[in-house]
Amino acid sequence: MGILSFVRKVAMKDIGLSEVPDRVLRPLRLRLGLAPYSRRHFENLYANLGDPWRYETSTFEHTKYRRTLEILPRDHFAKILETGCSVGVFTELVAPYGDDILAVDISKVAIQRARQRCQSQRHVRFHQMDLMRGVLEETFDLVLCSDVLPYLNDITNKDHICNKIIGWMAEGGYLVLANAAWIAENWPFSQYSQLRLIEERRFSDYDYKQEPGPLEAKTEYVIGLFRKEDNRVEVQG
């Protein structure tokens, strides 16, 4: 079925969107400038699997968390943004590092579970948000982006996401990206003049398993630390 034929059938209500597998909708979503994976995709994963990526139990994930915290330039930040917080396992670990923490995720179910996990952390806020379309009217001293980019890797305008994330960084703020090496190579953060790569660490002790998404094969992993520079030129007078 071609895309036009599919759209026509949806318009005529011959096909209900809730009945269409997400993989069938991906080409249409990409043509419309949307993320390849819908919110429904993630809601179904959390509803059916609880902790789809085994953040609570995976040795690899816990190793990644430890190494992400080790790369931080200091142990305290005024404001922290965590994108793709999932069920809040890493959020709970990050909580002691900030005065005000905002954790966002596309899934309502994930946010509910993360909020329950971190209910004793009064300085941690949660917000349901699609990274492609979401808007935040504030900036942060530290932005954490771990394993979110694989689910946006098929979009044609990666600059849109890069600029959005950079825009959420305060001047002098830091960005930590944690991704499989092949994902890191596909995203042009190091090409932006506002960002300076401070440190990059790689590891390959990858105990990963088959996962409900793009991260299925064993591969080298990269954790990068960037700093947002103030590129304004001062006029001498």
C-alpha positions in Angstrom: 0.0 0.0 0.0 1.4 3.4 -1.0 1.5 6.3 1.4 -1.3 8.2 -0.5 -3.5 5.1 -0.5 -2.8 4.6 3.2 -3.7 8.3 4.0 -6.9 8.0 1.9 -8.0 4.9 3.8 -7.3 6.6 7.1 -9.3 9.6 6.0 -12.2 7.4 4.9 -11.9 5.6 8.3 -11.3 2.3 6.5 -8.2 2.0 8.8 -8.0 3.3 12.3 -4.6 4.7 13.4 -4.8 2.7 16.6 -4.9 -0.5 14.5 -1.8 0.3 12.4 1.5 -1.1 13.6 4.0 1.7 14.4 6.5 0.4 11.9 4.0 1.0 9.1 3.6 4.6 10.1 7.3 5.4 10.3 7.8 6.4 6.6 4.7 8.7 6.8 5.9 10.2 10.1 9.3 11.0 8.7 7.8 12.7 5.6 5.7 14.8 7.9 8.8 15.8 9.9 7.8 13.8 13.0 9.9 11.4 15.0 10.0 7.9 13.6 8.7 6.4 16.8 5.4 7.6 18.1 4.4 8.2 21.7 2.1 5.2 21.3 5.1 3.0 20.6 6.7 3.8 23.9 3.4 3.7 25.9 2.9 0.2 24.6 6.4 -0.8 25.5 6.1 0.4 29.1 2.6 -1.0 29.5 3.6 -4.4 28.2 7.2 -4.7 29.6 7.3 -2.4 32.6 11.1 -1.6 32.3 11.7 -2.3 28.6 15.4 -1.6 28.7 16.1 -3.2 32.0 17.4 0.0 33.5 16.8 -1.4 37.0 18.7 -4.7 36.5 21.2 -4.4 33.6 24.9 -4.5 34.5 25.6 -2.6 31.3 23.2 0.2 32.2 24.6 0.5 35.7 28.1 0.7 34.3 27.0 3.4 31.9 25.4 5.3 34.7 28.6 5.2 36.8 30.8 6.3 33.9 28.4 9.1 33.0 28.6 10.4 36.5 32.4 10.1 36.5 32.8 12.3 33.4 30.9 15.2 35.0 33.2 18.2 35.6 32.0 18.8 39.1 29.6 17.2 41.6 27.0 20.0 41.9 24.9 22.0 39.4 22.2 24.6 40.0 19.9 23.2 37.2 19.9 19.8 35.4 17.9 18.6 32.5 17.6 14.8 31.8 16.1 13.9 28.5 14.5 10.5 28.1 14.3 9.7 31.9 12.4 6.5 31.4 11.4 4.9 34.7 13.8 7.2 36.7 16.6 4.9 37.6 19.3 7.4 36.5 17.2 10.3 37.6 17.5 9.0 41.2 21.2 8.7 40.9 21.6 12.2 39.4 19.3 13.8 42.1 22.2 14.6 44.6 24.1 16.5 41.9 21.6 19.3 41.4 19.4 21.9 43.2 16.7 21.8 40.6 16.3 18.8 38.2 13.8 18.5 35.3 13.4 15.0 33.9 11.4 14.6 30.7 10.2 11.6 28.7 7.7 11.0 25.8 5.8 8.3 27.8 3.2 9.2 30.4 3.5 5.7 31.9 7.3 6.1 32.2 6.9 9.5 33.9 4.5 8.1 36.4 6.9 5.4 37.4 9.8 7.8 37.5 7.9 10.2 39.7 7.0 7.4 42.1 10.6 6.3 42.3 11.8 9.8 43.1 8.9 10.9 45.3 11.3 11.7 48.2 13.4 14.0 46.0 11.4 17.2 46.2 13.7 19.1 44.0 13.1 16.8 41.0 10.4 17.7 38.5 8.9 15.6 35.8 7.4 16.6 32.5 6.0 14.5 29.6 7.5 15.8 26.4 8.2 14.7 22.8 11.7 15.9 22.1 10.9 16.7 18.5 8.1 19.1 19.3 8.6 20.0 23.0 9.4 23.5 24.2 11.2 24.5 27.4 11.3 28.1 28.4 14.4 27.7 30.6 18.1 26.8 30.4 20.2 24.4 32.4 23.8 24.1 33.7 23.9 20.4 32.8 21.9 18.6 30.1 22.0 14.8 30.0 21.1 12.9 26.9 21.6 9.1 27.1 20.3 6.7 24.4 17.6 9.1 23.1 19.2 9.9 19.8 18.9 6.3 18.3 15.1 6.8 18.2 15.6 10.0 16.2 18.4 8.8 14.0 16.3 8.4 10.9 15.1 12.0 10.8 16.5 14.1 8.0 16.9 17.4 10.0 19.2 16.4 12.8 20.2 20.1 13.2 16.7 20.7 14.6 17.4 18.5 17.6 21.0 19.6 18.0 20.0 23.3 18.1 17.1 22.6 20.4 19.4 20.8 22.9 22.1 23.5 22.6 19.4 26.1 23.2 18.5 24.5 26.5 22.1 24.9 27.7 23.0 27.9 29.8 26.2 29.8 28.7 29.1 27.8 30.2 26.8 24.9 30.8 27.6 21.3 30.0 26.2 18.5 27.8 26.7 14.8 28.3 25.9 12.5 25.4 25.9 8.7 26.0 25.4 6.6 22.9 26.6 3.6 20.9 29.6 4.7 18.8 27.7 4.4 15.5 25.0 6.8 16.8 27.6 9.3 18.1 29.1 9.4 14.6 25.8 10.3 13.0 25.1 13.3 15.2 27.0 16.5 14.4 27.3 18.1 17.9 31.0 18.5 17.6 30.5 20.6 14.5 28.7 23.4 16.3 30.9 26.4 17.2 29.0 26.9 20.4 30.2 23.6 21.8 33.6 22.5 22.8 34.4 18.8 23.4 36.0 18.6 26.8 36.4 14.8 27.1 35.3 11.6 25.4 35.4 8.1 26.9 34.8 4.9 25.1 34.1 1.4 26.4 33.1 -1.9 24.9 32.2 -4.2 27.9 28.8 -4.5 26.4 26.5 -7.1 28.0 23.5 -5.8 26.1 20.7 -8.1 25.0 18.0 -8.0 22.3 16.1 -4.8 23.0 12.8 -3.3 21.8 14.4 -0.7 19.6 17.5 0.3 17.6 20.0 -0.8 20.2 20.3 -4.5 19.6 23.9 -5.4 18.6 27.1 -5.3 20.7 29.1 -2.2 19.9 31.6 0.3 21.3 30.0 2.9 23.5 30.9 6.6 23.7 30.3 9.1 26.5 31.1 12.7 25.5 31.3 15.9 27.6 30.7 19.2 25.9 30.8 22.8 27.2 28.8 25.6 25.7 31.1 28.5 25.0 30.1 32.2 24.9 31.0 33.1 21.3 30.0 36.8 21.6 32.8 39.2 20.6 33.5 42.0 23.0 34.0 45.4 21.4 37.0 47.2 22.8 36.4 50.9 23.3 
